[in-house]
């Protein structure tokens, strides 16, 4: 009588359930599927094999005593494309991989050569296992690499970028933002290094559990290929993430030693191996956290954090968090129960801090060129909330009644926490009912920077532009836009001349209110007042320069709220050109101020994108069409 109820390894069960309804259905139908395949391939399936995570694997005997293994992949699995793996096995034809005898694409099942023990169960040292696995990999890399629709380098980088970013958010930030920053830096590096001439067929997940001894002879073969056409370092990155306990003491040193050893075995670039090792460690940790293997997943993330911080010469995250927690206790009497990255704002660090009193938002500004304006803005925020503005997060004062304090080399302030998502494209209708209340506040006696309609931003840009420490790719991007930048500078000077003598109708302005809103339930909150200034309303409204309907709505809302003012075209144009240089200058200052390589790369990429294909160009195109002199109001 055939076995109709089989023991399925717990890891396979948990992984199937993580795939949702399709995975649960696969588990329920597994026994009947095995019976159908036994009849189709004239086999008898016996003992279930353990060790896998995303498929049923069992011993199978043929009618003439042949020894096989039956494998049935789960639907929507997290372990690679079944069809690609079958294609690799067909091309390899038993060379370096288990031989393929039959397959069923609809059921995601295959009949394979039966092999012996995995190398990780044979009592070998880690370095001996690495020797064996690298030896087999080098045999499989010799298989002629014909592209027949396999995922390639670009596909792999894109997958890792999406998976790491989305899963970090989904798992509610299980690791430091520094780890994610470093991961994206390495992805950019691997993307730039893509060279199809060096692509080989990769296994994609070659480790001790996927490297099995042949039943006859002393050779070894791989099983379960993912089917990827890409650089060899990708496979070696998998070997960097394995045997994670080996990194418990001196993780950076041990990691570098293993990376160097893999290089000596294969000749593959150490930097490429290191980068893929980091990426494989982070992504695998996320997979493990999603499939119930939290202890190992968190252990991997701790290693990745040590690699990220020690490799770049900065303090480990755990030490930094302890310092921040102690700071909050001393300055605010808050006992931090949890601290997680908030990912809000361009300047400085932002954290959500959970305490017994509730959740708070902490912002720490380390940028020397920006700290003064950040600190100065706090008194204006306090003034607005004191005067009944309820849609701005309140500042939480220190135990000594101060609005901020010094943490390490930065300026730190604590705010009321507003739950919700940052909303970066707020309409005039949503926004100006709120802003109108701020525009009506009295400004007598407030210490606040006042608009001069100057052109200092052009001089700042020219000075920054000529600093030799700028990355080469940034200089290239600036050179490509030189003609347009010169035109915008000329236009800014022209509109400065027609605006500078008119200092009427000034009020408290945000400077980027539409991009700094939080939707919390039915409420709208305006955050990040670092660039607050006493200026005309156009400083907030210029963003709608290319949308006449939105400008009309702003004028209507101002009138409905008792503000006797109509937006001026000359001021809108001035701010359009002024903010072009403001954003450009801020990017350049940030690039030159940061010592963190990954952060510098990320900011440089944002600047290049800003210069190449930015939302601001639609506004500049409209401003370019406006001739001088202009009428007082919008026609």
Secondary structure as UniProt FT lines:
FT   HELIX           10..18
FT   HELIX           21..41
FT   STRAND          43..48
FT   STRAND          55..62
FT   TURN            63..64
FT   STRAND          67..73
FT   TURN            75..76
FT   HELIX           82..92
FT   TURN            93..94
FT   STRAND          100..104
FT   TURN            105..108
FT   STRAND          109..113
FT   HELIX           119..121
FT   TURN            122..123
FT   HELIX           126..140
FT   TURN            141..142
FT   HELIX           153..170
FT   TURN            171..172
FT   HELIX           177..192
FT   HELIX           196..198
FT   STRAND          200..202
FT   HELIX           208..210
FT   STRAND          211..213
FT   STRAND          220..222
FT   STRAND          228..230
FT   HELIX           233..241
FT   HELIX           244..247
FT   HELIX           251..266
FT   HELIX           270..290
FT   TURN            291..292
FT   HELIX           294..311
FT   TURN            312..313
FT   HELIX           317..332
FT   STRAND          336..341
FT   STRAND          349..355
FT   TURN            356..357
FT   STRAND          358..365
FT   TURN            368..370
FT   HELIX           371..386
FT   TURN            387..388
FT   STRAND          395..396
FT   TURN            399..400
FT   STRAND          405..407
FT   TURN            408..409
FT   STRAND          410..416
FT   STRAND          421..423
FT   HELIX           428..439
FT   TURN            444..445
FT   HELIX           456..465
FT   TURN            468..469
FT   HELIX           472..480
FT   HELIX           482..499
FT   TURN            500..501
FT   STRAND          507..509
FT   HELIX           513..515
FT   STRAND          517..520
FT   TURN            521..522
FT   STRAND          523..526
FT   TURN            530..531
FT   STRAND          533..535
FT   HELIX           538..541
FT   HELIX           542..544
FT   TURN            545..546
FT   HELIX           548..560
FT   TURN            561..562
FT   HELIX           569..593
FT   HELIX           597..612
FT   HELIX           616..624
//
